[in-house]
């Protein structure tokens, strides 16, 4: 039985990338993700975002 899922987003970005836009998209993603919406709250879902400069 799956009780929890942790998703790690690791994005390689250019130096001139707008990190605020990426952060906003990351924060709004769960509400728009059909997979997340179908399994939450039965399965605890956590995420983390790592931005790596290219």
C-alpha positions, -999 to 999 in steps of 0.1 A, spaced: 0 0 0 14 34 -9 11 59 19 32 88 7 50 101 -24 78 126 -26 86 142 -59 119 161 -65 120 186 -93 156 193 -104 156 219 -131 187 230 -150 183 268 -157 202 295 -175 217 323 -154 192 348 -168 162 326 -159 135 343 -138 135 322 -107 103 339 -93 83 326 -123 96 291 -118 87 293 -81 51 305 -89 46 277 -114 59 252 -89 36 264 -62 5 263 -85 13 229 -100 -5 205 -76 -38 223 -80 -36 217 -118 -21 183 -118 -47 155 -125 -25 128 -109 -21 148 -77 -58 157 -76 -68 121 -80 -46 107 -52 -46 135 -27 -55 134 3 -56 96 4 -18 95 -3 4 122 13 23 140 -14 53 162 -8 76 180 -33 108 199 -34 123 221 -61 160 224 -69 173 249 -95 207 241 -109 226 268 -129 237 256 -163 
